[in-house]
Amino acid sequence: MFLEILAATFYLFTLIAAFKMETPLKGLLFVLAVIAVSGILYLFILFPGISGIVVSVMLGAFILKQGSR
């Protein structure tokens, strides 16, 4: 129960910070970034082995793509 309350508080602060951004687009992108990071962390908790491999492959592909530019 504590983790759910902590997560709800974190998302509430995220929404407050998003509304205080300079433009609505920056706020929306901030919320989407927080949701993406939360989703990846949730996958690490739910499937530690599988998601770790998937995230490693995705990060490796991203780094290699950036390096080839």
Sequence and secondary structure as in RCSB ss.txt:
>XXXX:A:sequence
MFLEILAATFYLFTLIAAFKMETPLKGLLFVLAVIAVSGILYLFILFPGISGIVVSVMLGAFILKQGSR
>XXXX:A:secstr
 HHHHHHHHHHHHHHHHHHTSSSHHHHHHHHHHHHHHHHHHHHHHH HHHHHHHHHHHHHHHHHHHHT 
